[in-house]
Amino acid sequence: MASQKQSTPVVKGVRTFLQTIAGLLVGLVAAVWSVPGVPEAVTAYVQANFVPLLIGLAVFVGIPSGVVAWLQNRLGK
């Protein structure tokens, strides 16, 4: 059984944020990795732009999904 600390709205929001980022990255890689030239281009881009890419994903995908999950869990109690 999960402890009360692990099921707070904040923890659920952070967990959703992390799951969204991981799912987005896995889905992107799985969808386009087999296209010729993509692995090399993606690898070069990520090496040159890792921090801005991570911040962009967090701002536009992860944070909104985490906030929505937090609100749903907060209002659901």
HTML snippet that shows the backbone in 3Dmol.js (N, CA, C, O; Angstrom):
<script src="https://3Dmol.org/build/3Dmol-min.js"></script>
<div id="view" style="width:600px;height:400px;position:relative"></div>
<script>
const pdb = `
ATOM      1  N   MET A   1       0.839  -1.173   0.000  1.00  0.00           N
ATOM      2  CA  MET A   1       0.000   0.000   0.000  1.00  0.00           C
ATOM      3  C   MET A   1       0.891   1.245   0.000  1.00  0.00           C
ATOM      4  O   MET A   1       1.881   1.313   0.729  1.00  0.00           O
ATOM      5  N   ALA A   2       0.525   2.228  -0.829  1.00  0.00           N
ATOM      6  CA  ALA A   2       1.316   3.448  -0.920  1.00  0.00           C
ATOM      7  C   ALA A   2       1.103   4.303   0.315  1.00  0.00           C
ATOM      8  O   ALA A   2      -0.004   4.406   0.843  1.00  0.00           O
ATOM      9  N   SER A   3       2.173   4.904   0.755  1.00  0.00           N
ATOM     10  CA  SER A   3       2.049   5.788   1.910  1.00  0.00           C
ATOM     11  C   SER A   3       1.351   7.077   1.489  1.00  0.00           C
ATOM     12  O   SER A   3       1.262   7.385   0.300  1.00  0.00           O
ATOM     13  N   GLN A   4       0.868   7.810   2.454  1.00  0.00           N
ATOM     14  CA  GLN A   4       0.166   9.060   2.174  1.00  0.00           C
ATOM     15  C   GLN A   4       1.093  10.059   1.490  1.00  0.00           C
ATOM     16  O   GLN A   4       0.651  10.843   0.650  1.00  0.00           O
ATOM     17  N   LYS A   5       2.373  10.034   1.842  1.00  0.00           N
ATOM     18  CA  LYS A   5       3.332  10.969   1.261  1.00  0.00           C
ATOM     19  C   LYS A   5       3.487  10.743  -0.240  1.00  0.00           C
ATOM     20  O   LYS A   5       3.680  11.704  -0.985  1.00  0.00           O
ATOM     21  N   GLN A   6       3.407   9.507  -0.695  1.00  0.00           N
ATOM     22  CA  GLN A   6       3.613   9.202  -2.107  1.00  0.00           C
ATOM     23  C   GLN A   6       2.392   9.485  -2.962  1.00  0.00           C
ATOM     24  O   GLN A   6       2.500   9.464  -4.188  1.00  0.00           O
ATOM     25  N   SER A   7       1.249   9.746  -2.377  1.00  0.00           N
ATOM     26  CA  SER A   7       0.050   9.956  -3.172  1.00  0.00           C
ATOM     27  C   SER A   7      -0.503  11.376  -3.048  1.00  0.00           C
ATOM     28  O   SER A   7      -1.694  11.598  -3.266  1.00  0.00           O
ATOM     29  N   THR A   8       0.344  12.325  -2.703  1.00  0.00           N
ATOM     30  CA  THR A   8      -0.112  13.709  -2.633  1.00  0.00           C
ATOM     31  C   THR A   8      -0.268  14.261  -4.044  1.00  0.00           C
ATOM     32  O   THR A   8       0.338  13.731  -4.975  1.00  0.00           O
ATOM     33  N   PRO A   9      -1.064  15.311  -4.227  1.00  0.00           N
ATOM     34  CA  PRO A   9      -1.214  15.906  -5.546  1.00  0.00           C
ATOM     35  C   PRO A   9       0.111  16.366  -6.156  1.00  0.00           C
ATOM     36  O   PRO A   9       0.310  16.237  -7.363  1.00  0.00           O
ATOM     37  N   VAL A  10       1.014  16.898  -5.338  1.00  0.00           N
ATOM     38  CA  VAL A  10       2.306  17.358  -5.854  1.00  0.00           C
ATOM     39  C   VAL A  10       3.122  16.184  -6.381  1.00  0.00           C
ATOM     40  O   VAL A  10       3.696  16.268  -7.467  1.00  0.00           O
ATOM     41  N   VAL A  11       3.179  15.103  -5.633  1.00  0.00           N
ATOM     42  CA  VAL A  11       3.940  13.928  -6.063  1.00  0.00           C
ATOM     43  C   VAL A  11       3.341  13.356  -7.338  1.00  0.00           C
ATOM     44  O   VAL A  11       4.075  12.969  -8.247  1.00  0.00           O
ATOM     45  N   LYS A  12       2.020  13.298  -7.414  1.00  0.00           N
ATOM     46  CA  LYS A  12       1.372  12.792  -8.621  1.00  0.00           C
ATOM     47  C   LYS A  12       1.644  13.708  -9.811  1.00  0.00           C
ATOM     48  O   LYS A  12       1.843  13.227 -10.927  1.00  0.00           O
ATOM     49  N   GLY A  13       1.655  15.011  -9.587  1.00  0.00           N
ATOM     50  CA  GLY A  13       1.960  15.953 -10.661  1.00  0.00           C
ATOM     51  C   GLY A  13       3.380  15.810 -11.165  1.00  0.00           C
ATOM     52  O   GLY A  13       3.616  15.827 -12.373  1.00  0.00           O
ATOM     53  N   VAL A  14       4.333  15.670 -10.248  1.00  0.00           N
ATOM     54  CA  VAL A  14       5.738  15.490 -10.639  1.00  0.00           C
ATOM     55  C   VAL A  14       5.911  14.163 -11.367  1.00  0.00           C
ATOM     56  O   VAL A  14       6.629  14.089 -12.365  1.00  0.00           O
ATOM     57  N   ARG A  15       5.260  13.120 -10.875  1.00  0.00           N
ATOM     58  CA  ARG A  15       5.355  11.816 -11.535  1.00  0.00           C
ATOM     59  C   ARG A  15       4.788  11.885 -12.953  1.00  0.00           C
ATOM     60  O   ARG A  15       5.363  11.306 -13.874  1.00  0.00           O
ATOM     61  N   THR A  16       3.672  12.581 -13.137  1.00  0.00           N
ATOM     62  CA  THR A  16       3.090  12.741 -14.465  1.00  0.00           C
ATOM     63  C   THR A  16       4.021  13.531 -15.368  1.00  0.00           C
ATOM     64  O   THR A  16       4.161  13.204 -16.547  1.00  0.00           O
ATOM     65  N   PHE A  17       4.659  14.567 -14.833  1.00  0.00           N
ATOM     66  CA  PHE A  17       5.630  15.348 -15.593  1.00  0.00           C
ATOM     67  C   PHE A  17       6.747  14.455 -16.119  1.00  0.00           C
ATOM     68  O   PHE A  17       7.081  14.504 -17.303  1.00  0.00           O
ATOM     69  N   LEU A  18       7.319  13.646 -15.247  1.00  0.00           N
ATOM     70  CA  LEU A  18       8.422  12.767 -15.647  1.00  0.00           C
ATOM     71  C   LEU A  18       7.958  11.701 -16.630  1.00  0.00           C
ATOM     72  O   LEU A  18       8.676  11.391 -17.581  1.00  0.00           O
ATOM     73  N   GLN A  19       6.783  11.138 -16.423  1.00  0.00           N
ATOM     74  CA  GLN A  19       6.264  10.126 -17.333  1.00  0.00           C
ATOM     75  C   GLN A  19       5.985  10.715 -18.708  1.00  0.00           C
ATOM     76  O   GLN A  19       6.202  10.048 -19.720  1.00  0.00           O
ATOM     77  N   THR A  20       5.510  11.948 -18.760  1.00  0.00           N
ATOM     78  CA  THR A  20       5.233  12.595 -20.036  1.00  0.00           C
ATOM     79  C   THR A  20       6.511  12.830 -20.823  1.00  0.00           C
ATOM     80  O   THR A  20       6.562  12.551 -22.021  1.00  0.00           O
ATOM     81  N   ILE A  21       7.536  13.335 -20.169  1.00  0.00           N
ATOM     82  CA  ILE A  21       8.815  13.563 -20.848  1.00  0.00           C
ATOM     83  C   ILE A  21       9.390  12.243 -21.348  1.00  0.00           C
ATOM     84  O   ILE A  21       9.824  12.159 -22.496  1.00  0.00           O
ATOM     85  N   ALA A  22       9.400  11.217 -20.510  1.00  0.00           N
ATOM     86  CA  ALA A  22       9.939   9.914 -20.909  1.00  0.00           C
ATOM     87  C   ALA A  22       9.135   9.323 -22.055  1.00  0.00           C
ATOM     88  O   ALA A  22       9.714   8.805 -23.011  1.00  0.00           O
ATOM     89  N   GLY A  23       7.825   9.389 -21.978  1.00  0.00           N
ATOM     90  CA  GLY A  23       6.978   8.849 -23.041  1.00  0.00           C
ATOM     91  C   GLY A  23       7.164   9.583 -24.351  1.00  0.00           C
ATOM     92  O   GLY A  23       7.182   8.964 -25.415  1.00  0.00           O
ATOM     93  N   LEU A  24       7.302  10.899 -24.284  1.00  0.00           N
ATOM     94  CA  LEU A  24       7.520  11.685 -25.490  1.00  0.00           C
ATOM     95  C   LEU A  24       8.831  11.302 -26.162  1.00  0.00           C
ATOM     96  O   LEU A  24       8.878  11.114 -27.377  1.00  0.00           O
ATOM     97  N   LEU A  25       9.886  11.189 -25.381  1.00  0.00           N
ATOM     98  CA  LEU A  25      11.187  10.832 -25.945  1.00  0.00           C
ATOM     99  C   LEU A  25      11.178   9.425 -26.532  1.00  0.00           C
ATOM    100  O   LEU A  25      11.697   9.211 -27.628  1.00  0.00           O
ATOM    101  N   VAL A  26      10.598   8.468 -25.822  1.00  0.00           N
ATOM    102  CA  VAL A  26      10.540   7.092 -26.323  1.00  0.00           C
ATOM    103  C   VAL A  26       9.692   7.024 -27.584  1.00  0.00           C
ATOM    104  O   VAL A  26      10.075   6.360 -28.547  1.00  0.00           O
ATOM    105  N   GLY A  27       8.554   7.695 -27.596  1.00  0.00           N
ATOM    106  CA  GLY A  27       7.695   7.699 -28.775  1.00  0.00           C
ATOM    107  C   GLY A  27       8.364   8.343 -29.972  1.00  0.00           C
ATOM    108  O   GLY A  27       8.238   7.846 -31.091  1.00  0.00           O
ATOM    109  N   LEU A  28       9.062   9.423 -29.761  1.00  0.00           N
ATOM    110  CA  LEU A  28       9.761  10.093 -30.852  1.00  0.00           C
ATOM    111  C   LEU A  28      10.838   9.199 -31.439  1.00  0.00           C
ATOM    112  O   LEU A  28      10.953   9.072 -32.658  1.00  0.00           O
ATOM    113  N   VAL A  29      11.613   8.591 -30.587  1.00  0.00           N
ATOM    114  CA  VAL A  29      12.683   7.707 -31.057  1.00  0.00           C
ATOM    115  C   VAL A  29      12.101   6.506 -31.786  1.00  0.00           C
ATOM    116  O   VAL A  29      12.592   6.137 -32.853  1.00  0.00           O
ATOM    117  N   ALA A  30      11.067   5.893 -31.234  1.00  0.00           N
ATOM    118  CA  ALA A  30      10.472   4.712 -31.856  1.00  0.00           C
ATOM    119  C   ALA A  30       9.839   5.043 -33.199  1.00  0.00           C
ATOM    120  O   ALA A  30       9.862   4.213 -34.107  1.00  0.00           O
ATOM    121  N   ALA A  31       9.279   6.229 -33.344  1.00  0.00           N
ATOM    122  CA  ALA A  31       8.577   6.590 -34.570  1.00  0.00           C
ATOM    123  C   ALA A  31       9.511   6.946 -35.717  1.00  0.00           C
ATOM    124  O   ALA A  31       9.210   6.627 -36.867  1.00  0.00           O
ATOM    125  N   VAL A  32      10.617   7.588 -35.443  1.00  0.00           N
ATOM    126  CA  VAL A  32      11.434   8.109 -36.540  1.00  0.00           C
ATOM    127  C   VAL A  32      12.833   7.519 -36.633  1.00  0.00           C
ATOM    128  O   VAL A  32      13.570   7.852 -37.561  1.00  0.00           O
ATOM    129  N   TRP A  33      13.217   6.668 -35.718  1.00  0.00           N
ATOM    130  CA  TRP A  33      14.601   6.208 -35.679  1.00  0.00           C
ATOM    131  C   TRP A  33      14.983   5.365 -36.888  1.00  0.00           C
ATOM    132  O   TRP A  33      16.153   5.344 -37.269  1.00  0.00           O
ATOM    133  N   SER A  34      14.029   4.671 -37.500  1.00  0.00           N
ATOM    134  CA  SER A  34      14.361   3.783 -38.617  1.00  0.00           C
ATOM    135  C   SER A  34      14.485   4.515 -39.952  1.00  0.00           C
ATOM    136  O   SER A  34      14.902   3.910 -40.939  1.00  0.00           O
ATOM    137  N   VAL A  35      14.139   5.781 -40.008  1.00  0.00           N
ATOM    138  CA  VAL A  35      14.259   6.550 -41.243  1.00  0.00           C
ATOM    139  C   VAL A  35      15.740   6.810 -41.508  1.00  0.00           C
ATOM    140  O   VAL A  35      16.457   7.238 -40.604  1.00  0.00           O
ATOM    141  N   PRO A  36      16.214   6.559 -42.741  1.00  0.00           N
ATOM    142  CA  PRO A  36      17.638   6.751 -43.042  1.00  0.00           C
ATOM    143  C   PRO A  36      18.103   8.186 -42.757  1.00  0.00           C
ATOM    144  O   PRO A  36      17.456   9.155 -43.155  1.00  0.00           O
ATOM    145  N   GLY A  37      19.219   8.293 -42.072  1.00  0.00           N
ATOM    146  CA  GLY A  37      19.814   9.581 -41.749  1.00  0.00           C
ATOM    147  C   GLY A  37      19.322  10.207 -40.458  1.00  0.00           C
ATOM    148  O   GLY A  37      19.954  11.126 -39.936  1.00  0.00           O
ATOM    149  N   VAL A  38      18.218   9.729 -39.942  1.00  0.00           N
ATOM    150  CA  VAL A  38      17.650  10.320 -38.727  1.00  0.00           C
ATOM    151  C   VAL A  38      18.526  10.082 -37.498  1.00  0.00           C
ATOM    152  O   VAL A  38      18.771  11.025 -36.745  1.00  0.00           O
ATOM    153  N   PRO A  39      19.008   8.855 -37.265  1.00  0.00           N
ATOM    154  CA  PRO A  39      19.829   8.666 -36.058  1.00  0.00           C
ATOM    155  C   PRO A  39      21.031   9.610 -35.991  1.00  0.00           C
ATOM    156  O   PRO A  39      21.341  10.151 -34.930  1.00  0.00           O
ATOM    157  N   GLU A  40      21.695   9.804 -37.108  1.00  0.00           N
ATOM    158  CA  GLU A  40      22.861  10.689 -37.122  1.00  0.00           C
ATOM    159  C   GLU A  40      22.455  12.138 -36.875  1.00  0.00           C
ATOM    160  O   GLU A  40      23.106  12.848 -36.108  1.00  0.00           O
ATOM    161  N   ALA A  41      21.380  12.575 -37.525  1.00  0.00           N
ATOM    162  CA  ALA A  41      20.930  13.956 -37.366  1.00  0.00           C
ATOM    163  C   ALA A  41      20.444  14.215 -35.939  1.00  0.00           C
ATOM    164  O   ALA A  41      20.751  15.254 -35.354  1.00  0.00           O
ATOM    165  N   VAL A  42      19.694  13.279 -35.388  1.00  0.00           N
ATOM    166  CA  VAL A  42      19.179  13.452 -34.025  1.00  0.00           C
ATOM    167  C   VAL A  42      20.320  13.458 -33.023  1.00  0.00           C
ATOM    168  O   VAL A  42      20.347  14.285 -32.111  1.00  0.00           O
ATOM    169  N   THR A  43      21.256  12.544 -33.187  1.00  0.00           N
ATOM    170  CA  THR A  43      22.397  12.477 -32.276  1.00  0.00           C
ATOM    171  C   THR A  43      23.201  13.774 -32.313  1.00  0.00           C
ATOM    172  O   THR A  43      23.589  14.294 -31.267  1.00  0.00           O
ATOM    173  N   ALA A  44      23.450  14.297 -33.508  1.00  0.00           N
ATOM    174  CA  ALA A  44      24.197  15.548 -33.631  1.00  0.00           C
ATOM    175  C   ALA A  44      23.429  16.714 -33.004  1.00  0.00           C
ATOM    176  O   ALA A  44      24.016  17.558 -32.327  1.00  0.00           O
ATOM    177  N   TYR A  45      22.117  16.757 -33.234  1.00  0.00           N
ATOM    178  CA  TYR A  45      21.308  17.846 -32.676  1.00  0.00           C
ATOM    179  C   TYR A  45      21.283  17.795 -31.152  1.00  0.00           C
ATOM    180  O   TYR A  45      21.447  18.819 -30.488  1.00  0.00           O
ATOM    181  N   VAL A  46      21.079  16.614 -30.606  1.00  0.00           N
ATOM    182  CA  VAL A  46      21.006  16.480 -29.150  1.00  0.00           C
ATOM    183  C   VAL A  46      22.341  16.822 -28.508  1.00  0.00           C
ATOM    184  O   VAL A  46      22.382  17.457 -27.454  1.00  0.00           O
ATOM    185  N   GLN A  47      23.433  16.403 -29.137  1.00  0.00           N
ATOM    186  CA  GLN A  47      24.749  16.729 -28.581  1.00  0.00           C
ATOM    187  C   GLN A  47      24.981  18.232 -28.561  1.00  0.00           C
ATOM    188  O   GLN A  47      25.603  18.750 -27.633  1.00  0.00           O
ATOM    189  N   ALA A  48      24.490  18.935 -29.571  1.00  0.00           N
ATOM    190  CA  ALA A  48      24.703  20.379 -29.647  1.00  0.00           C
ATOM    191  C   ALA A  48      23.693  21.174 -28.814  1.00  0.00           C
ATOM    192  O   ALA A  48      23.991  22.283 -28.370  1.00  0.00           O
ATOM    193  N   ASN A  49      22.508  20.613 -28.603  1.00  0.00           N
ATOM    194  CA  ASN A  49      21.422  21.385 -27.987  1.00  0.00           C
ATOM    195  C   ASN A  49      20.731  20.657 -26.843  1.00  0.00           C
ATOM    196  O   ASN A  49      19.521  20.809 -26.681  1.00  0.00           O
ATOM    197  N   PHE A  50      21.437  19.883 -26.056  1.00  0.00           N
ATOM    198  CA  PHE A  50      20.795  19.053 -25.036  1.00  0.00           C
ATOM    199  C   PHE A  50      20.029  19.875 -24.002  1.00  0.00           C
ATOM    200  O   PHE A  50      18.866  19.580 -23.725  1.00  0.00           O
ATOM    201  N   VAL A  51      20.647  20.883 -23.437  1.00  0.00           N
ATOM    202  CA  VAL A  51      19.998  21.667 -22.382  1.00  0.00           C
ATOM    203  C   VAL A  51      18.796  22.444 -22.925  1.00  0.00           C
ATOM    204  O   VAL A  51      17.727  22.382 -22.318  1.00  0.00           O
ATOM    205  N   PRO A  52      18.923  23.175 -24.045  1.00  0.00           N
ATOM    206  CA  PRO A  52      17.728  23.862 -24.567  1.00  0.00           C
ATOM    207  C   PRO A  52      16.611  22.892 -24.949  1.00  0.00           C
ATOM    208  O   PRO A  52      15.434  23.205 -24.768  1.00  0.00           O
ATOM    209  N   LEU A  53      16.966  21.718 -25.473  1.00  0.00           N
ATOM    210  CA  LEU A  53      15.960  20.720 -25.825  1.00  0.00           C
ATOM    211  C   LEU A  53      15.231  20.236 -24.581  1.00  0.00           C
ATOM    212  O   LEU A  53      14.004  20.136 -24.574  1.00  0.00           O
ATOM    213  N   LEU A  54      15.975  19.940 -23.542  1.00  0.00           N
ATOM    214  CA  LEU A  54      15.377  19.463 -22.296  1.00  0.00           C
ATOM    215  C   LEU A  54      14.493  20.534 -21.663  1.00  0.00           C
ATOM    216  O   LEU A  54      13.408  20.230 -21.166  1.00  0.00           O
ATOM    217  N   ILE A  55      14.948  21.771 -21.679  1.00  0.00           N
ATOM    218  CA  ILE A  55      14.149  22.865 -21.121  1.00  0.00           C
ATOM    219  C   ILE A  55      12.879  23.073 -21.945  1.00  0.00           C
ATOM    220  O   ILE A  55      11.802  23.289 -21.388  1.00  0.00           O
ATOM    221  N   GLY A  56      13.005  23.007 -23.264  1.00  0.00           N
ATOM    222  CA  GLY A  56      11.831  23.161 -24.125  1.00  0.00           C
ATOM    223  C   GLY A  56      10.801  22.076 -23.892  1.00  0.00           C
ATOM    224  O   GLY A  56       9.604  22.354 -23.819  1.00  0.00           O
ATOM    225  N   LEU A  57      11.261  20.833 -23.774  1.00  0.00           N
ATOM    226  CA  LEU A  57      10.334  19.735 -23.494  1.00  0.00           C
ATOM    227  C   LEU A  57       9.666  19.914 -22.140  1.00  0.00           C
ATOM    228  O   LEU A  57       8.468  19.669 -21.992  1.00  0.00           O
ATOM    229  N   ALA A  58      10.434  20.337 -21.165  1.00  0.00           N
ATOM    230  CA  ALA A  58       9.869  20.528 -19.829  1.00  0.00           C
ATOM    231  C   ALA A  58       8.821  21.635 -19.832  1.00  0.00           C
ATOM    232  O   ALA A  58       7.749  21.480 -19.247  1.00  0.00           O
ATOM    233  N   VAL A  59       9.131  22.753 -20.490  1.00  0.00           N
ATOM    234  CA  VAL A  59       8.234  23.907 -20.467  1.00  0.00           C
ATOM    235  C   VAL A  59       6.953  23.653 -21.253  1.00  0.00           C
ATOM    236  O   VAL A  59       5.862  23.983 -20.788  1.00  0.00           O
ATOM    237  N   PHE A  60       7.081  23.069 -22.438  1.00  0.00           N
ATOM    238  CA  PHE A  60       5.915  22.956 -23.313  1.00  0.00           C
ATOM    239  C   PHE A  60       5.136  21.657 -23.164  1.00  0.00           C
ATOM    240  O   PHE A  60       3.985  21.585 -23.593  1.00  0.00           O
ATOM    241  N   VAL A  61       5.730  20.636 -22.569  1.00  0.00           N
ATOM    242  CA  VAL A  61       5.042  19.351 -22.453  1.00  0.00           C
ATOM    243  C   VAL A  61       4.929  18.906 -21.001  1.00  0.00           C
ATOM    244  O   VAL A  61       3.827  18.667 -20.508  1.00  0.00           O
ATOM    245  N   GLY A  62       6.048  18.796 -20.325  1.00  0.00           N
ATOM    246  CA  GLY A  62       6.058  18.210 -18.990  1.00  0.00           C
ATOM    247  C   GLY A  62       5.381  19.042 -17.926  1.00  0.00           C
ATOM    248  O   GLY A  62       4.562  18.527 -17.164  1.00  0.00           O
ATOM    249  N   ILE A  63       5.707  20.318 -17.861  1.00  0.00           N
ATOM    250  CA  ILE A  63       5.138  21.166 -16.817  1.00  0.00           C
ATOM    251  C   ILE A  63       3.621  21.294 -16.961  1.00  0.00           C
ATOM    252  O   ILE A  63       2.909  21.149 -15.968  1.00  0.00           O
ATOM    253  N   PRO A  64       3.097  21.563 -18.174  1.00  0.00           N
ATOM    254  CA  PRO A  64       1.628  21.619 -18.280  1.00  0.00           C
ATOM    255  C   PRO A  64       0.944  20.317 -17.879  1.00  0.00           C
ATOM    256  O   PRO A  64      -0.088  20.348 -17.209  1.00  0.00           O
ATOM    257  N   SER A  65       1.495  19.184 -18.272  1.00  0.00           N
ATOM    258  CA  SER A  65       0.861  17.916 -17.892  1.00  0.00           C
ATOM    259  C   SER A  65       0.963  17.679 -16.390  1.00  0.00           C
ATOM    260  O   SER A  65       0.031  17.148 -15.785  1.00  0.00           O
ATOM    261  N   GLY A  66       2.073  18.063 -15.787  1.00  0.00           N
ATOM    262  CA  GLY A  66       2.206  17.940 -14.339  1.00  0.00           C
ATOM    263  C   GLY A  66       1.236  18.838 -13.594  1.00  0.00           C
ATOM    264  O   GLY A  66       0.671  18.435 -12.578  1.00  0.00           O
ATOM    265  N   VAL A  67       1.038  20.056 -14.091  1.00  0.00           N
ATOM    266  CA  VAL A  67       0.098  20.983 -13.458  1.00  0.00           C
ATOM    267  C   VAL A  67      -1.334  20.468 -13.595  1.00  0.00           C
ATOM    268  O   VAL A  67      -2.112  20.542 -12.644  1.00  0.00           O
ATOM    269  N   VAL A  68      -1.683  19.950 -14.769  1.00  0.00           N
ATOM    270  CA  VAL A  68      -3.023  19.390 -14.960  1.00  0.00           C
ATOM    271  C   VAL A  68      -3.250  18.218 -14.015  1.00  0.00           C
ATOM    272  O   VAL A  68      -4.310  18.116 -13.398  1.00  0.00           O
ATOM    273  N   ALA A  69      -2.267  17.334 -13.898  1.00  0.00           N
ATOM    274  CA  ALA A  69      -2.401  16.196 -12.981  1.00  0.00           C
ATOM    275  C   ALA A  69      -2.532  16.679 -11.544  1.00  0.00           C
ATOM    276  O   ALA A  69      -3.333  16.141 -10.780  1.00  0.00           O
ATOM    277  N   TRP A  70      -1.760  17.680 -11.173  1.00  0.00           N
ATOM    278  CA  TRP A  70      -1.852  18.226  -9.817  1.00  0.00           C
ATOM    279  C   TRP A  70      -3.244  18.795  -9.559  1.00  0.00           C
ATOM    280  O   TRP A  70      -3.842  18.546  -8.512  1.00  0.00           O
ATOM    281  N   LEU A  71      -3.758  19.568 -10.532  1.00  0.00           N
ATOM    282  CA  LEU A  71      -5.090  20.145 -10.367  1.00  0.00           C
ATOM    283  C   LEU A  71      -6.161  19.064 -10.256  1.00  0.00           C
ATOM    284  O   LEU A  71      -7.051  19.150  -9.410  1.00  0.00           O
ATOM    285  N   GLN A  72      -6.073  18.056 -11.107  1.00  0.00           N
ATOM    286  CA  GLN A  72      -7.056  16.976 -11.054  1.00  0.00           C
ATOM    287  C   GLN A  72      -7.016  16.264  -9.711  1.00  0.00           C
ATOM    288  O   GLN A  72      -8.060  15.955  -9.137  1.00  0.00           O
ATOM    289  N   ASN A  73      -5.832  16.006  -9.216  1.00  0.00           N
ATOM    290  CA  ASN A  73      -5.713  15.323  -7.934  1.00  0.00           C
ATOM    291  C   ASN A  73      -6.104  16.232  -6.773  1.00  0.00           C
ATOM    292  O   ASN A  73      -6.663  15.764  -5.781  1.00  0.00           O
ATOM    293  N   ARG A  74      -5.821  17.495  -6.889  1.00  0.00           N
ATOM    294  CA  ARG A  74      -6.163  18.451  -5.834  1.00  0.00           C
ATOM    295  C   ARG A  74      -7.675  18.648  -5.751  1.00  0.00           C
ATOM    296  O   ARG A  74      -8.249  18.672  -4.662  1.00  0.00           O
ATOM    297  N   LEU A  75      -8.311  18.789  -6.913  1.00  0.00           N
ATOM    298  CA  LEU A  75      -9.750  19.016  -6.943  1.00  0.00           C
ATOM    299  C   LEU A  75     -10.541  17.733  -6.717  1.00  0.00           C
ATOM    300  O   LEU A  75     -11.710  17.777  -6.335  1.00  0.00           O
ATOM    301  N   GLY A  76      -9.904  16.600  -6.951  1.00  0.00           N
ATOM    302  CA  GLY A  76     -10.587  15.322  -6.800  1.00  0.00           C
ATOM    303  C   GLY A  76     -10.761  14.878  -5.365  1.00  0.00           C
ATOM    304  O   GLY A  76     -11.527  13.951  -5.101  1.00  0.00           O
ATOM    305  N   LYS A  77     -10.076  15.509  -4.435  1.00  0.00           N
ATOM    306  CA  LYS A  77     -10.168  15.097  -3.024  1.00  0.00           C
ATOM    307  C   LYS A  77     -11.421  15.605  -2.376  1.00  0.00           C
ATOM    308  O   LYS A  77     -11.653  15.349  -1.195  1.00  0.00           O
TER     309      LYS A  77
END
`;
const viewer = $3Dmol.createViewer("view");
viewer.addModel(pdb, "pdb");
viewer.setStyle({}, {cartoon: {color: "spectrum"}});
viewer.zoomTo();
viewer.render();
</script>
